[in-house]
Amino acid sequence: MRLTPTEEDRLRIFTAAELARRTLAQGFALNAPEAIAVVCDAMHLAARSGATYEDVVAAGSSAVAPEQVMDGVVDIATEIRVEVLLDEGSRLVVVREPFGPATADGPGAVRFGEGDVGMVPERARITLTVTNMSQRPVRISSHLPFHESNAKLSFDRDAARGFRLDLPAGDSSRWAPGETREVGLVAFGGGGVPDA
């Protein structure tokens, strides 16, 4: 028997859901993958029976009761997305809070401490004047060794060796064509940046 990738995914969901149903039958609470599999299986089955989008969402929302899941599942499985085949075609169905609302202090909760948190406060910092000599905007990401940045940025590259932008990970800085401004740099940790 040859199965398409979609059919293989459906079979995996069904198999995981069957395992979860056996777990429930033994009187055990479901972990996150088991509970999610039961919800997805219920949505696929509803779609297969000709249900509307809203009926598929309802089937997923009612598939597993909050008391049937292990502690913490409510907090880590806050949304389930599955693509099902409805009469009008394939649709992405999203069920939010499938096992009830998340708790304020459960797994994955964000807890804020008092005051500001300094980003690597012990590292050396410098400020350089940087000019974009290009006719196009230039964007530099937070952790690029700054001395290796776009050649159209004019600044003291020797002074920038071993430094990166003083920004949180994943952030970036942008210079418009001809723009000049000062930028803060912070030293790399560890062994620094090898000479290039």
C-alpha positions in Angstrom: 0.0 0.0 0.0 1.4 3.4 -1.0 0.6 6.4 1.3 0.9 10.1 0.5 2.8 12.2 3.1 -0.6 13.5 4.3 -1.9 10.0 4.8 1.3 9.0 6.6 0.8 12.0 9.0 -2.8 11.0 9.6 -1.8 7.4 10.4 0.8 8.7 12.9 -1.8 10.9 14.6 -4.2 8.0 14.8 -1.6 5.6 16.2 -0.6 8.2 18.9 -4.2 8.8 19.7 -4.9 5.1 20.1 -2.0 4.8 22.5 -3.3 7.8 24.4 -6.8 6.2 24.6 -5.2 3.1 26.1 -3.4 5.2 28.6 -6.7 6.8 29.6 -8.4 3.4 29.8 -5.7 2.4 32.4 -6.6 5.4 34.5 -3.5 7.5 33.8 -3.5 11.1 32.8 -2.2 12.1 29.4 1.1 13.8 28.7 1.3 16.6 26.1 1.9 14.5 23.0 -0.8 12.0 23.9 -3.4 14.7 24.6 -2.5 16.6 21.4 -2.8 13.4 19.4 -6.3 12.8 20.7 -7.4 16.4 19.9 -6.0 16.2 16.4 -7.5 12.7 15.8 -10.9 14.1 16.9 -10.6 17.0 14.5 -9.6 14.8 11.6 -12.5 12.4 12.3 -15.0 15.3 12.5 -13.7 16.7 9.2 -13.9 13.3 7.6 -17.6 13.0 8.6 -18.4 16.2 6.7 -18.4 18.6 9.7 -18.1 22.4 9.3 -15.0 24.3 10.3 -16.7 25.4 13.5 -17.8 21.8 14.3 -14.2 20.6 13.8 -13.0 23.3 16.3 -15.7 22.1 18.7 -14.7 18.5 18.3 -11.1 19.4 19.1 -12.0 21.6 22.1 -14.1 18.8 23.7 -11.9 15.8 22.9 -9.9 15.9 26.2 -11.1 17.2 29.5 -8.6 19.3 31.7 -8.7 16.6 34.4 -7.5 14.0 31.9 -4.1 15.6 31.3 -1.0 15.6 33.5 0.0 18.7 35.5 1.6 21.3 33.3 0.1 20.2 30.0 -2.4 23.0 30.2 0.5 25.5 30.3 2.6 24.0 27.6 -0.1 23.1 25.0 -1.9 26.4 24.7 -2.7 26.1 21.0 -3.1 23.2 18.6 -2.9 23.7 14.8 -3.8 20.9 12.4 -4.7 20.9 8.7 -7.8 18.9 7.9 -9.7 18.1 4.7 -13.2 19.7 4.8 -15.8 19.6 2.0 -14.5 23.0 0.7 -10.8 21.8 0.7 -7.9 21.7 3.1 -8.1 24.1 6.0 -5.8 24.9 8.9 -7.8 24.5 12.1 -6.6 26.3 15.3 -7.9 25.3 18.8 -6.8 27.7 21.5 -6.6 26.6 25.1 -7.6 23.0 24.2 -7.3 21.8 27.8 -8.4 25.0 29.6 -6.7 28.3 30.4 -3.0 28.3 31.3 -2.1 29.0 34.9 -0.1 32.1 35.8 2.9 30.2 37.2 3.0 26.9 35.3 5.7 25.5 33.0 6.6 28.1 30.3 5.2 31.0 32.3 7.2 34.2 32.1 8.2 35.6 35.5 9.6 39.0 35.8 12.1 39.9 38.5 12.5 43.2 40.2 14.3 46.0 38.4 16.2 46.0 35.1 18.5 43.2 34.0 21.8 44.3 32.6 23.1 42.7 29.4 26.6 41.3 30.1 27.4 44.3 32.4 31.0 43.1 33.0 32.1 43.4 29.4 33.9 46.3 27.8 31.9 48.7 25.7 32.8 51.4 23.1 30.9 53.9 21.0 31.8 54.5 17.4 30.5 56.9 14.7 29.2 54.9 11.7 28.3 56.3 8.3 26.4 54.4 5.6 28.3 55.3 2.3 25.9 53.1 0.3 22.8 54.2 -1.7 20.9 51.4 0.0 19.9 50.8 3.6 22.3 48.6 5.5 21.1 46.4 8.4 23.5 44.6 10.8 22.4 41.9 13.2 23.2 41.9 16.9 26.0 39.2 17.0 27.9 39.8 13.8 31.5 40.7 14.6 31.1 44.4 13.9 34.5 44.8 12.1 33.2 42.3 9.5 30.0 44.3 8.7 29.1 45.6 5.3 32.0 47.3 3.6 29.8 50.3 2.8 29.7 51.2 6.5 32.5 53.7 7.3 33.9 53.5 10.8 37.1 52.6 12.7 37.2 48.8 11.9 40.4 48.2 14.0 38.7 49.7 17.1 35.6 47.5 16.4 37.6 44.2 16.3 36.3 41.9 19.1 33.0 43.8 19.4 29.4 43.4 18.4 26.4 45.6 18.5 25.2 46.2 22.1 21.8 44.8 21.4 19.7 41.8 22.6 20.2 38.6 20.7 18.3 38.6 17.4 17.9 42.4 17.2 19.5 44.5 14.5 20.4 48.1 13.7 19.7 49.9 10.4 21.4 52.8 8.6 19.6 54.6 5.9 21.6 55.7 2.8 24.1 58.4 3.9 23.0 58.2 7.5 25.7 58.9 10.2 25.1 58.0 13.9 26.8 56.7 16.9 26.5 53.1 17.8 27.3 51.2 21.0 29.3 48.0 20.8 30.0 45.4 23.5 33.0 43.0 23.6 32.4 39.4 22.7 32.7 36.9 25.6 35.0 33.9 25.8 38.0 34.1 23.6 36.7 37.0 21.6 36.8 37.1 17.8 39.7 35.6 15.8 41.6 37.8 13.5 40.3 37.8 10.0 
